[in-house]
Amino acid sequence: MIGQKTINSFFTPVTKKRVCKDLNEAEEDGNDSRKKLKSVSAVEPEPSSPPPAPLSPDQLDRIARNKRAALEKLASAQTPPGFGENWRNGLSAEFGKPYFRRLMSFVSEERKRHTVYPPAEQVFTWTQMCDIRDVKVVILGQDPYHGPNQAHGLCFSVRRPVNPPPSLENMYKELVSDIEGFQHPGHGDLTGWAKQGVLLLNAVLTVRAHQANSHKDKGWETFTDAVVQWLSNNQQGLVFMLWGSYAQKKGAAIDRRRHHVLQAVHPSPLSAHRGFFGCKHFSRANELLKKSGKTPVDWKAL
């Protein structure tokens, strides 16, 4: 029909000439737009923002307080159950580290599948006995006892009425000969020492029942190294008792210009006769504490 377009007329191929024309026109339009923008910016520069006003002392103080509160809340959320409050303040930086999160996850999974010692609420007994700044003697152990009702978060110590293990029996023998008036207490609970500031710290803080060293190399050693390092860096005049090669290796980083280090073989029946008996570490520790202006330990108070 005359005057009407066929459907094919809507799909007529675009010629190369037409494309070039359209591109040229678009380029000219773009150049004109850029020229206009350039001329406008030359005449009317964009105003710059005024510098921010300095914060007042009150504002700075409020920001600092809010930051401390936020960090405190985060540390509290990450703190394992049973961890002493004043110890947390010194060691909370460890709780957010990847190794510690992996460690807590590992121990949690172990408790689901196996019997683990000590009970969860007693893993950090050593942080509940005294303030972190009241520690004056440090005795380093290796692995918790792995029998029922033995381990309770203090190295070498066992809960009543469990009989003292052989190494502790040898410690009592040395105390009888070293400390005037000391008598075997008839039990193995060393809480009385811990409350006086004797830190009884194992390198590894948990163990699977009846499997010694089963939680070795899972992260506890890194954490307890951090405990020893904090005490070495932030305290003065502590007495470290390092019995056996393992404890001596762990205590290698102690600053001996600030602290006293007493070394001997381990009190185990396998080695005690080679130098633990007669070392007189308990009386020597008290002499060193007195020189540092600290109250000596009453080793009889058990």
C-alpha positions as CSV (number, residue, x, y, z in Angstrom):
1,M,0.0,0.0,0.0
2,I,1.2,3.5,-0.9
3,G,2.5,5.6,2.0
4,Q,2.9,2.6,4.4
5,K,6.3,1.1,5.5
6,T,6.8,-2.6,5.0
7,I,8.1,-4.6,8.0
8,N,11.4,-5.0,6.3
9,S,12.0,-1.2,6.3
10,F,12.4,-1.3,10.1
11,F,15.4,-3.7,9.8
12,T,17.2,-2.0,6.9
13,P,21.0,-2.7,7.4
14,V,23.0,0.2,8.8
15,T,25.6,1.4,6.3
16,K,29.2,2.0,7.2
17,K,28.8,5.6,6.1
18,R,26.0,6.1,8.6
19,V,28.0,4.6,11.5
20,C,30.9,6.9,10.8
21,K,28.6,9.9,10.7
22,D,27.0,8.9,14.0
23,L,30.4,8.4,15.6
24,N,31.7,11.8,14.4
25,E,28.6,13.5,15.7
26,A,28.9,11.8,19.1
27,E,32.6,12.8,19.3
28,E,31.8,16.5,18.4
29,D,29.1,16.5,21.1
30,G,31.5,15.0,23.6
31,N,34.2,17.7,22.8
32,D,31.6,20.4,23.2
33,S,30.5,19.0,26.5
34,R,34.1,18.8,27.8
35,K,34.8,22.4,26.6
36,K,31.7,23.6,28.5
37,L,32.7,21.7,31.7
38,K,36.3,23.1,31.4
39,S,35.0,26.6,31.0
40,V,32.6,26.3,33.9
41,S,35.3,24.8,36.2
42,A,37.7,27.6,35.2
43,V,35.1,30.2,36.2
44,E,33.5,28.5,39.2
45,P,36.1,26.3,41.1
46,E,34.5,23.7,43.4
47,P,34.7,24.9,47.0
48,S,37.0,22.8,49.3
49,S,35.7,21.5,52.6
50,P,36.9,23.3,55.7
51,P,39.4,21.4,57.8
52,P,37.7,19.5,60.7
53,A,37.8,21.3,64.0
54,P,40.2,19.7,66.6
55,L,38.6,17.4,69.1
56,S,38.2,18.8,72.6
57,P,39.9,17.0,75.6
58,D,36.5,15.8,76.7
59,Q,35.8,14.3,73.3
60,L,39.3,12.6,73.2
61,D,38.7,11.2,76.6
62,R,35.3,9.9,75.7
63,I,36.7,8.2,72.6
64,A,39.5,6.6,74.6
65,R,37.0,5.4,77.3
66,N,34.7,3.9,74.6
67,K,37.7,2.1,73.0
68,R,38.8,0.7,76.3
69,A,35.2,-0.5,77.0
70,A,34.9,-2.1,73.6
71,L,38.3,-3.9,74.0
72,E,37.3,-5.0,77.5
73,K,34.0,-6.4,76.2
74,L,35.8,-8.3,73.4
75,A,38.4,-9.7,75.9
76,S,35.6,-10.7,78.2
77,A,33.8,-12.6,75.5
78,Q,37.0,-14.4,74.5
79,T,38.1,-15.2,78.0
80,P,37.9,-19.0,78.8
81,P,35.7,-20.0,81.8
82,G,37.4,-19.9,85.2
83,F,40.2,-17.5,84.2
84,G,41.1,-15.2,87.0
85,E,40.1,-11.6,86.5
86,N,43.4,-9.8,87.2
87,W,45.3,-12.5,85.2
88,R,43.0,-11.8,82.3
89,N,44.1,-8.1,82.2
90,G,47.7,-9.2,81.6
91,L,47.1,-12.0,79.2
92,S,43.9,-11.1,77.3
93,A,45.9,-10.3,74.1
94,E,46.5,-14.1,73.7
95,F,42.8,-14.9,73.7
96,G,42.1,-13.4,70.3
97,K,45.1,-15.0,68.5
98,P,44.4,-17.7,65.9
99,Y,46.5,-20.3,67.8
100,F,44.5,-19.8,71.0
101,R,41.1,-20.1,69.2
102,R,42.3,-23.3,67.6
103,L,43.5,-24.6,70.9
104,M,40.1,-23.9,72.6
105,S,38.3,-25.6,69.7
106,F,40.6,-28.6,70.0
107,V,40.0,-29.0,73.8
108,S,36.3,-28.6,73.4
109,E,36.2,-31.3,70.7
110,E,38.4,-33.6,72.9
111,R,35.9,-33.2,75.8
112,K,33.1,-34.3,73.6
113,R,34.9,-37.5,72.6
114,H,37.1,-38.4,75.6
115,T,37.6,-37.8,79.3
116,V,39.9,-34.9,79.7
117,Y,41.7,-33.7,82.9
118,P,41.5,-31.5,84.7
119,P,37.8,-30.6,84.6
120,A,37.1,-27.5,82.5
121,E,36.5,-25.2,85.6
122,Q,39.9,-26.2,87.0
123,V,42.2,-25.8,84.0
124,F,43.0,-22.2,85.1
125,T,43.1,-22.8,88.9
126,W,46.5,-21.2,89.0
127,T,45.0,-17.9,88.0
128,Q,42.5,-18.0,90.9
129,M,44.9,-18.4,93.8
130,C,46.5,-15.0,93.9
131,D,46.8,-11.7,91.9
132,I,49.1,-11.9,88.9
133,R,51.3,-9.1,90.6
134,D,51.6,-11.1,93.8
135,V,53.4,-14.0,92.2
136,K,56.9,-14.4,93.8
137,V,57.9,-18.0,93.1
138,V,57.4,-19.9,89.8
139,I,57.6,-23.7,89.6
140,L,57.3,-25.1,86.1
141,G,55.9,-28.5,85.4
142,Q,55.2,-30.3,82.1
143,D,51.9,-32.2,81.8
144,P,48.9,-32.6,84.0
145,Y,48.4,-35.9,85.9
146,H,46.2,-38.2,83.7
147,G,44.5,-40.3,86.3
148,P,41.0,-39.7,87.9
149,N,40.7,-37.0,90.6
150,Q,44.4,-36.0,90.3
151,A,44.9,-32.9,88.2
152,H,43.3,-29.7,89.4
153,G,45.2,-26.9,87.6
154,L,48.3,-26.7,89.8
155,C,51.5,-28.6,88.7
156,F,52.7,-31.3,91.0
157,S,49.5,-30.9,93.1
158,V,46.7,-33.5,93.5
159,R,43.3,-33.1,95.0
160,R,42.5,-34.8,98.3
161,P,42.2,-37.7,99.2
162,V,44.5,-38.8,96.3
163,N,47.9,-39.9,97.6
164,P,50.9,-37.6,96.6
165,P,52.5,-38.9,93.3
166,P,56.2,-40.0,93.4
167,S,57.7,-36.7,92.3
168,L,55.7,-34.8,95.0
169,E,56.8,-37.3,97.6
170,N,60.4,-36.5,96.7
171,M,59.7,-32.8,97.0
172,Y,58.4,-33.5,100.5
173,K,61.5,-35.4,101.3
174,E,63.7,-32.5,100.2
175,L,61.5,-30.1,102.3
176,V,61.9,-32.2,105.4
177,S,65.7,-31.9,105.1
178,D,65.7,-28.3,103.9
179,I,63.0,-26.4,105.9
180,E,63.2,-26.7,109.7
181,G,60.0,-28.1,111.2
182,F,58.5,-29.2,107.8
183,Q,56.5,-32.4,108.2
184,H,54.8,-34.5,105.5
185,P,51.2,-33.0,105.3
186,G,49.6,-36.4,104.6
187,H,48.1,-35.2,101.3
188,G,49.2,-33.7,97.9
189,D,47.2,-30.5,97.7
190,L,49.5,-27.6,97.2
191,T,46.8,-24.9,97.3
192,G,48.4,-23.4,100.4
193,W,51.5,-22.5,98.5
194,A,49.6,-21.2,95.5
195,K,47.7,-18.7,97.7
196,Q,51.0,-17.3,98.9
197,G,52.1,-16.5,95.4
198,V,53.8,-19.7,94.3
199,L,52.7,-20.2,90.7
200,L,52.5,-23.9,90.0
201,L,52.3,-23.8,86.2
202,N,52.3,-26.8,83.8
203,A,53.5,-26.2,80.2
204,V,50.5,-28.1,78.9
205,L,47.2,-27.5,80.8
206,T,45.0,-30.4,79.7
207,V,45.4,-34.1,79.0
208,R,43.3,-37.0,77.7
209,A,42.7,-39.6,80.5
210,H,45.4,-42.2,80.8
211,Q,47.4,-40.8,77.8
212,A,50.3,-38.7,79.0
213,N,51.3,-35.8,76.7
214,S,48.2,-36.4,74.5
215,H,47.6,-32.6,74.3
216,K,51.2,-31.8,73.6
217,D,52.0,-29.4,70.7
218,K,48.4,-28.2,70.4
219,G,49.0,-24.6,71.5
220,W,49.3,-24.8,75.3
221,E,53.0,-24.4,75.2
222,T,52.7,-21.1,73.3
223,F,50.2,-19.8,75.8
224,T,52.2,-20.8,78.9
225,D,55.4,-19.3,77.3
226,A,53.4,-16.0,77.1
227,V,52.6,-16.3,80.8
228,V,56.3,-16.8,81.7
229,Q,57.3,-14.0,79.4
230,W,54.7,-11.6,80.9
231,L,56.0,-12.3,84.4
232,S,59.6,-11.9,83.3
233,N,58.9,-8.6,81.6
234,N,56.5,-7.1,84.2
235,Q,57.8,-8.3,87.5
236,Q,61.0,-7.9,89.5
237,G,62.8,-10.3,91.8
238,L,60.9,-13.5,91.2
239,V,62.4,-16.9,91.9
240,F,62.0,-19.4,89.1
241,M,62.5,-23.1,90.0
242,L,63.4,-25.0,86.9
243,W,63.6,-28.7,87.5
244,G,64.6,-30.9,84.6
245,S,65.7,-30.2,81.1
246,Y,62.2,-29.5,79.9
247,A,61.5,-26.7,82.5
248,Q,65.0,-25.3,81.9
249,K,64.4,-25.0,78.2
250,K,61.0,-23.4,78.8
251,G,62.6,-20.9,81.2
252,A,65.5,-20.0,78.8
253,A,63.9,-16.6,78.0
254,I,63.6,-15.4,81.6
255,D,65.5,-12.2,82.2
256,R,68.1,-13.2,84.7
257,R,69.1,-9.6,85.4
258,R,65.7,-9.0,86.9
259,H,64.9,-12.5,88.4
260,H,66.6,-15.4,90.2
261,V,66.7,-18.8,88.6
262,L,67.3,-22.0,90.5
263,Q,68.0,-25.2,88.4
264,A,68.2,-28.8,89.3
265,V,67.2,-32.2,87.9
266,H,63.6,-33.2,88.1
267,P,62.3,-34.7,91.4
268,S,61.1,-37.8,89.5
269,P,62.3,-41.1,91.1
270,L,64.3,-41.6,87.9
271,S,66.5,-38.5,88.5
272,A,66.0,-37.1,92.0
273,H,69.1,-38.8,93.4
274,R,71.2,-37.1,90.7
275,G,71.0,-33.7,92.3
276,F,67.4,-32.8,93.4
277,F,68.0,-34.2,96.9
278,G,70.1,-31.7,98.6
279,C,69.5,-28.8,96.2
280,K,67.9,-26.8,99.0
281,H,65.8,-24.8,96.6
282,F,63.1,-24.0,99.1
283,S,65.3,-22.3,101.6
284,R,67.3,-20.6,98.9
285,A,64.1,-19.3,97.4
286,N,63.2,-17.7,100.7
287,E,66.6,-16.1,101.1
288,L,66.4,-14.6,97.6
289,L,62.9,-13.3,98.3
290,K,64.1,-11.6,101.4
291,K,66.9,-9.9,99.5
292,S,64.3,-8.6,97.0
293,G,62.2,-7.2,99.8
294,K,59.5,-9.9,99.5
295,T,57.8,-12.0,102.2
296,P,59.3,-15.5,102.2
297,V,57.0,-18.5,101.5
298,D,55.7,-20.6,104.4
299,W,56.4,-24.0,102.9
300,K,54.8,-25.7,105.9
301,A,51.4,-24.0,105.3
302,L,49.7,-26.9,103.4
